[in-house]
Amino acid sequence: MSSLHLALFVTLLAACFAAPQKSPSADAQAPIVSSNSDIQPDGSFQYSYETGNGIKAQNQGSLKSVQVTKADGSGTENGQAVVQSGSFSYQAPDGTQIELKYTADENGFHPEGNHLPVAPVA
């Protein structure tokens, strides 16, 4: 599996687990209102979709040259990382609109959302 496909899979998996759990029949019947995607030969991509029950998601990414540690630990070498940014939103069971924005790069996954807990200041 290429790093691009892995990044897309991980992003979609995270979106699925972050969404509230509802009755399977309600979401299974939600129509796709809009959907688009574009994957380029250079590794860049973008996609977005919206469902009839108010779920929206969008993501874009590209390959970035980075320095990675050699397998034997003897230094670094040129490598590539998939960097991406996006967002998704849905309505929580209590009616609250949930929106998560994120970036993912060689330094990890960086989510932002008003519903996320904030670490106490030391």
PyMOL commands that place a pseudoatom at each C-alpha (Angstrom):
pseudoatom trace, name=CA, resn=MET, resi=1, chain=A, elem=C, hetatm=0, pos=[0.000, 0.000, 0.000]
pseudoatom trace, name=CA, resn=SER, resi=2, chain=A, elem=C, hetatm=0, pos=[1.494, 3.359, -0.976]
pseudoatom trace, name=CA, resn=SER, resi=3, chain=A, elem=C, hetatm=0, pos=[1.933, 6.105, 1.602]
pseudoatom trace, name=CA, resn=LEU, resi=4, chain=A, elem=C, hetatm=0, pos=[-0.763, 8.125, -0.189]
pseudoatom trace, name=CA, resn=HIS, resi=5, chain=A, elem=C, hetatm=0, pos=[-3.279, 5.303, 0.076]
pseudoatom trace, name=CA, resn=LEU, resi=6, chain=A, elem=C, hetatm=0, pos=[-2.294, 4.670, 3.690]
pseudoatom trace, name=CA, resn=ALA, resi=7, chain=A, elem=C, hetatm=0, pos=[-2.757, 8.359, 4.546]
pseudoatom trace, name=CA, resn=LEU, resi=8, chain=A, elem=C, hetatm=0, pos=[-6.202, 8.408, 2.920]
pseudoatom trace, name=CA, resn=PHE, resi=9, chain=A, elem=C, hetatm=0, pos=[-7.192, 5.211, 4.737]
pseudoatom trace, name=CA, resn=VAL, resi=10, chain=A, elem=C, hetatm=0, pos=[-6.029, 6.541, 8.135]
pseudoatom trace, name=CA, resn=THR, resi=11, chain=A, elem=C, hetatm=0, pos=[-7.835, 9.853, 7.586]
pseudoatom trace, name=CA, resn=LEU, resi=12, chain=A, elem=C, hetatm=0, pos=[-11.096, 8.174, 6.666]
pseudoatom trace, name=CA, resn=LEU, resi=13, chain=A, elem=C, hetatm=0, pos=[-10.775, 5.714, 9.539]
pseudoatom trace, name=CA, resn=ALA, resi=14, chain=A, elem=C, hetatm=0, pos=[-10.246, 8.581, 11.998]
pseudoatom trace, name=CA, resn=ALA, resi=15, chain=A, elem=C, hetatm=0, pos=[-13.306, 10.366, 10.624]
pseudoatom trace, name=CA, resn=CYS, resi=16, chain=A, elem=C, hetatm=0, pos=[-15.408, 7.224, 11.059]
pseudoatom trace, name=CA, resn=PHE, resi=17, chain=A, elem=C, hetatm=0, pos=[-14.389, 6.705, 14.685]
pseudoatom trace, name=CA, resn=ALA, resi=18, chain=A, elem=C, hetatm=0, pos=[-14.827, 10.392, 15.548]
pseudoatom trace, name=CA, resn=ALA, resi=19, chain=A, elem=C, hetatm=0, pos=[-18.426, 10.492, 14.300]
pseudoatom trace, name=CA, resn=PRO, resi=20, chain=A, elem=C, hetatm=0, pos=[-21.155, 9.800, 16.858]
pseudoatom trace, name=CA, resn=GLN, resi=21, chain=A, elem=C, hetatm=0, pos=[-22.691, 6.352, 16.855]
pseudoatom trace, name=CA, resn=LYS, resi=22, chain=A, elem=C, hetatm=0, pos=[-26.291, 6.480, 15.600]
pseudoatom trace, name=CA, resn=SER, resi=23, chain=A, elem=C, hetatm=0, pos=[-28.832, 3.963, 14.535]
pseudoatom trace, name=CA, resn=PRO, resi=24, chain=A, elem=C, hetatm=0, pos=[-27.245, 2.053, 11.630]
pseudoatom trace, name=CA, resn=SER, resi=25, chain=A, elem=C, hetatm=0, pos=[-30.441, 2.309, 9.589]
pseudoatom trace, name=CA, resn=ALA, resi=26, chain=A, elem=C, hetatm=0, pos=[-30.596, 6.134, 9.806]
pseudoatom trace, name=CA, resn=ASP, resi=27, chain=A, elem=C, hetatm=0, pos=[-27.112, 6.704, 8.431]
pseudoatom trace, name=CA, resn=ALA, resi=28, chain=A, elem=C, hetatm=0, pos=[-27.262, 3.796, 5.994]
pseudoatom trace, name=CA, resn=GLN, resi=29, chain=A, elem=C, hetatm=0, pos=[-30.108, 5.551, 4.182]
pseudoatom trace, name=CA, resn=ALA, resi=30, chain=A, elem=C, hetatm=0, pos=[-28.420, 8.985, 4.014]
pseudoatom trace, name=CA, resn=PRO, resi=31, chain=A, elem=C, hetatm=0, pos=[-27.930, 9.964, 0.382]
pseudoatom trace, name=CA, resn=ILE, resi=32, chain=A, elem=C, hetatm=0, pos=[-24.686, 11.407, -0.949]
pseudoatom trace, name=CA, resn=VAL, resi=33, chain=A, elem=C, hetatm=0, pos=[-25.544, 15.036, -1.785]
pseudoatom trace, name=CA, resn=SER, resi=34, chain=A, elem=C, hetatm=0, pos=[-22.180, 15.896, -3.319]
pseudoatom trace, name=CA, resn=SER, resi=35, chain=A, elem=C, hetatm=0, pos=[-18.864, 14.185, -3.847]
pseudoatom trace, name=CA, resn=ASN, resi=36, chain=A, elem=C, hetatm=0, pos=[-15.687, 14.988, -5.721]
pseudoatom trace, name=CA, resn=SER, resi=37, chain=A, elem=C, hetatm=0, pos=[-12.101, 13.828, -5.776]
pseudoatom trace, name=CA, resn=ASP, resi=38, chain=A, elem=C, hetatm=0, pos=[-8.959, 14.464, -7.729]
pseudoatom trace, name=CA, resn=ILE, resi=39, chain=A, elem=C, hetatm=0, pos=[-5.741, 12.446, -7.534]
pseudoatom trace, name=CA, resn=GLN, resi=40, chain=A, elem=C, hetatm=0, pos=[-2.758, 13.765, -9.483]
pseudoatom trace, name=CA, resn=PRO, resi=41, chain=A, elem=C, hetatm=0, pos=[0.286, 11.840, -10.782]
pseudoatom trace, name=CA, resn=ASP, resi=42, chain=A, elem=C, hetatm=0, pos=[2.575, 13.933, -8.537]
pseudoatom trace, name=CA, resn=GLY, resi=43, chain=A, elem=C, hetatm=0, pos=[0.866, 12.464, -5.445]
pseudoatom trace, name=CA, resn=SER, resi=44, chain=A, elem=C, hetatm=0, pos=[-1.286, 15.482, -4.632]
pseudoatom trace, name=CA, resn=PHE, resi=45, chain=A, elem=C, hetatm=0, pos=[-4.967, 14.868, -4.023]
pseudoatom trace, name=CA, resn=GLN, resi=46, chain=A, elem=C, hetatm=0, pos=[-8.177, 16.389, -2.783]
pseudoatom trace, name=CA, resn=TYR, resi=47, chain=A, elem=C, hetatm=0, pos=[-11.628, 15.075, -1.999]
pseudoatom trace, name=CA, resn=SER, resi=48, chain=A, elem=C, hetatm=0, pos=[-14.842, 16.266, -0.427]
pseudoatom trace, name=CA, resn=TYR, resi=49, chain=A, elem=C, hetatm=0, pos=[-18.317, 14.931, 0.194]
pseudoatom trace, name=CA, resn=GLU, resi=50, chain=A, elem=C, hetatm=0, pos=[-21.582, 15.817, 1.877]
pseudoatom trace, name=CA, resn=THR, resi=51, chain=A, elem=C, hetatm=0, pos=[-24.396, 13.480, 2.896]
pseudoatom trace, name=CA, resn=GLY, resi=52, chain=A, elem=C, hetatm=0, pos=[-28.111, 14.100, 3.271]
pseudoatom trace, name=CA, resn=ASN, resi=53, chain=A, elem=C, hetatm=0, pos=[-27.875, 13.796, 7.050]
pseudoatom trace, name=CA, resn=GLY, resi=54, chain=A, elem=C, hetatm=0, pos=[-25.440, 16.738, 7.308]
pseudoatom trace, name=CA, resn=ILE, resi=55, chain=A, elem=C, hetatm=0, pos=[-22.071, 14.999, 7.419]
pseudoatom trace, name=CA, resn=LYS, resi=56, chain=A, elem=C, hetatm=0, pos=[-19.436, 16.958, 5.492]
pseudoatom trace, name=CA, resn=ALA, resi=57, chain=A, elem=C, hetatm=0, pos=[-15.756, 16.191, 4.926]
pseudoatom trace, name=CA, resn=GLN, resi=58, chain=A, elem=C, hetatm=0, pos=[-12.937, 17.589, 2.832]
pseudoatom trace, name=CA, resn=ASN, resi=59, chain=A, elem=C, hetatm=0, pos=[-9.235, 16.832, 2.625]
pseudoatom trace, name=CA, resn=GLN, resi=60, chain=A, elem=C, hetatm=0, pos=[-6.282, 17.786, 0.468]
pseudoatom trace, name=CA, resn=GLY, resi=61, chain=A, elem=C, hetatm=0, pos=[-2.688, 16.679, 0.509]
pseudoatom trace, name=CA, resn=SER, resi=62, chain=A, elem=C, hetatm=0, pos=[0.591, 16.382, -1.290]
pseudoatom trace, name=CA, resn=LEU, resi=63, chain=A, elem=C, hetatm=0, pos=[4.015, 14.797, -1.017]
pseudoatom trace, name=CA, resn=LYS, resi=64, chain=A, elem=C, hetatm=0, pos=[6.728, 16.742, 0.802]
pseudoatom trace, name=CA, resn=SER, resi=65, chain=A, elem=C, hetatm=0, pos=[10.478, 16.123, 0.803]
pseudoatom trace, name=CA, resn=VAL, resi=66, chain=A, elem=C, hetatm=0, pos=[11.727, 15.494, 4.352]
pseudoatom trace, name=CA, resn=GLN, resi=67, chain=A, elem=C, hetatm=0, pos=[14.798, 14.171, 6.100]
pseudoatom trace, name=CA, resn=VAL, resi=68, chain=A, elem=C, hetatm=0, pos=[14.240, 10.740, 7.631]
pseudoatom trace, name=CA, resn=THR, resi=69, chain=A, elem=C, hetatm=0, pos=[16.434, 8.658, 9.893]
pseudoatom trace, name=CA, resn=LYS, resi=70, chain=A, elem=C, hetatm=0, pos=[18.244, 5.850, 8.099]
pseudoatom trace, name=CA, resn=ALA, resi=71, chain=A, elem=C, hetatm=0, pos=[17.157, 2.342, 9.038]
pseudoatom trace, name=CA, resn=ASP, resi=72, chain=A, elem=C, hetatm=0, pos=[20.545, 1.634, 10.628]
pseudoatom trace, name=CA, resn=GLY, resi=73, chain=A, elem=C, hetatm=0, pos=[20.385, 4.875, 12.655]
pseudoatom trace, name=CA, resn=SER, resi=74, chain=A, elem=C, hetatm=0, pos=[23.579, 6.225, 11.095]
pseudoatom trace, name=CA, resn=GLY, resi=75, chain=A, elem=C, hetatm=0, pos=[22.124, 9.588, 10.094]
pseudoatom trace, name=CA, resn=THR, resi=76, chain=A, elem=C, hetatm=0, pos=[19.439, 10.925, 7.810]
pseudoatom trace, name=CA, resn=GLU, resi=77, chain=A, elem=C, hetatm=0, pos=[18.522, 10.679, 4.165]
pseudoatom trace, name=CA, resn=ASN, resi=78, chain=A, elem=C, hetatm=0, pos=[15.997, 12.260, 1.818]
pseudoatom trace, name=CA, resn=GLY, resi=79, chain=A, elem=C, hetatm=0, pos=[12.491, 10.855, 2.017]
pseudoatom trace, name=CA, resn=GLN, resi=80, chain=A, elem=C, hetatm=0, pos=[8.917, 11.836, 1.366]
pseudoatom trace, name=CA, resn=ALA, resi=81, chain=A, elem=C, hetatm=0, pos=[5.938, 12.381, 3.631]
pseudoatom trace, name=CA, resn=VAL, resi=82, chain=A, elem=C, hetatm=0, pos=[2.292, 12.905, 2.791]
pseudoatom trace, name=CA, resn=VAL, resi=83, chain=A, elem=C, hetatm=0, pos=[1.154, 16.216, 4.261]
pseudoatom trace, name=CA, resn=GLN, resi=84, chain=A, elem=C, hetatm=0, pos=[-2.518, 17.001, 4.365]
pseudoatom trace, name=CA, resn=SER, resi=85, chain=A, elem=C, hetatm=0, pos=[-5.172, 19.218, 5.849]
pseudoatom trace, name=CA, resn=GLY, resi=86, chain=A, elem=C, hetatm=0, pos=[-8.906, 18.976, 6.032]
pseudoatom trace, name=CA, resn=SER, resi=87, chain=A, elem=C, hetatm=0, pos=[-12.023, 19.029, 8.121]
pseudoatom trace, name=CA, resn=PHE, resi=88, chain=A, elem=C, hetatm=0, pos=[-15.215, 17.146, 8.821]
pseudoatom trace, name=CA, resn=SER, resi=89, chain=A, elem=C, hetatm=0, pos=[-18.431, 18.074, 10.561]
pseudoatom trace, name=CA, resn=TYR, resi=90, chain=A, elem=C, hetatm=0, pos=[-21.625, 16.433, 11.777]
pseudoatom trace, name=CA, resn=GLN, resi=91, chain=A, elem=C, hetatm=0, pos=[-24.449, 17.023, 14.222]
pseudoatom trace, name=CA, resn=ALA, resi=92, chain=A, elem=C, hetatm=0, pos=[-24.011, 15.353, 17.617]
pseudoatom trace, name=CA, resn=PRO, resi=93, chain=A, elem=C, hetatm=0, pos=[-26.988, 13.490, 19.181]
pseudoatom trace, name=CA, resn=ASP, resi=94, chain=A, elem=C, hetatm=0, pos=[-27.604, 16.493, 21.469]
pseudoatom trace, name=CA, resn=GLY, resi=95, chain=A, elem=C, hetatm=0, pos=[-27.900, 18.807, 18.442]
pseudoatom trace, name=CA, resn=THR, resi=96, chain=A, elem=C, hetatm=0, pos=[-24.462, 20.391, 18.784]
pseudoatom trace, name=CA, resn=GLN, resi=97, chain=A, elem=C, hetatm=0, pos=[-22.662, 20.952, 15.486]
pseudoatom trace, name=CA, resn=ILE, resi=98, chain=A, elem=C, hetatm=0, pos=[-19.243, 19.278, 15.712]
pseudoatom trace, name=CA, resn=GLU, resi=99, chain=A, elem=C, hetatm=0, pos=[-16.444, 20.445, 13.431]
pseudoatom trace, name=CA, resn=LEU, resi=100, chain=A, elem=C, hetatm=0, pos=[-12.899, 19.150, 13.454]
pseudoatom trace, name=CA, resn=LYS, resi=101, chain=A, elem=C, hetatm=0, pos=[-10.132, 20.791, 11.421]
pseudoatom trace, name=CA, resn=TYR, resi=102, chain=A, elem=C, hetatm=0, pos=[-6.758, 19.097, 11.133]
pseudoatom trace, name=CA, resn=THR, resi=103, chain=A, elem=C, hetatm=0, pos=[-3.350, 19.006, 9.578]
pseudoatom trace, name=CA, resn=ALA, resi=104, chain=A, elem=C, hetatm=0, pos=[-1.160, 15.927, 9.313]
pseudoatom trace, name=CA, resn=ASP, resi=105, chain=A, elem=C, hetatm=0, pos=[2.494, 16.105, 8.406]
pseudoatom trace, name=CA, resn=GLU, resi=106, chain=A, elem=C, hetatm=0, pos=[5.899, 14.649, 9.261]
pseudoatom trace, name=CA, resn=ASN, resi=107, chain=A, elem=C, hetatm=0, pos=[5.364, 15.901, 12.835]
pseudoatom trace, name=CA, resn=GLY, resi=108, chain=A, elem=C, hetatm=0, pos=[2.059, 14.089, 13.408]
pseudoatom trace, name=CA, resn=PHE, resi=109, chain=A, elem=C, hetatm=0, pos=[-1.686, 14.681, 13.440]
pseudoatom trace, name=CA, resn=HIS, resi=110, chain=A, elem=C, hetatm=0, pos=[-2.852, 18.101, 14.686]
pseudoatom trace, name=CA, resn=PRO, resi=111, chain=A, elem=C, hetatm=0, pos=[-6.626, 18.330, 15.315]
pseudoatom trace, name=CA, resn=GLU, resi=112, chain=A, elem=C, hetatm=0, pos=[-8.529, 21.481, 16.296]
pseudoatom trace, name=CA, resn=GLY, resi=113, chain=A, elem=C, hetatm=0, pos=[-12.117, 21.677, 17.463]
pseudoatom trace, name=CA, resn=ASN, resi=114, chain=A, elem=C, hetatm=0, pos=[-14.166, 23.420, 20.149]
pseudoatom trace, name=CA, resn=HIS, resi=115, chain=A, elem=C, hetatm=0, pos=[-15.407, 20.034, 21.364]
pseudoatom trace, name=CA, resn=LEU, resi=116, chain=A, elem=C, hetatm=0, pos=[-11.905, 18.666, 22.054]
pseudoatom trace, name=CA, resn=PRO, resi=117, chain=A, elem=C, hetatm=0, pos=[-10.561, 18.680, 25.615]
pseudoatom trace, name=CA, resn=VAL, resi=118, chain=A, elem=C, hetatm=0, pos=[-7.743, 21.117, 26.333]
pseudoatom trace, name=CA, resn=ALA, resi=119, chain=A, elem=C, hetatm=0, pos=[-4.781, 20.107, 28.491]
pseudoatom trace, name=CA, resn=PRO, resi=120, chain=A, elem=C, hetatm=0, pos=[-4.401, 22.131, 31.681]
pseudoatom trace, name=CA, resn=VAL, resi=121, chain=A, elem=C, hetatm=0, pos=[-1.739, 24.816, 31.688]
pseudoatom trace, name=CA, resn=ALA, resi=122, chain=A, elem=C, hetatm=0, pos=[1.176, 23.771, 33.907]
for i in range(1, 122): cmd.bond("trace and resi %d" % i, "trace and resi %d" % (i + 1))
show_as sticks, trace
zoom trace
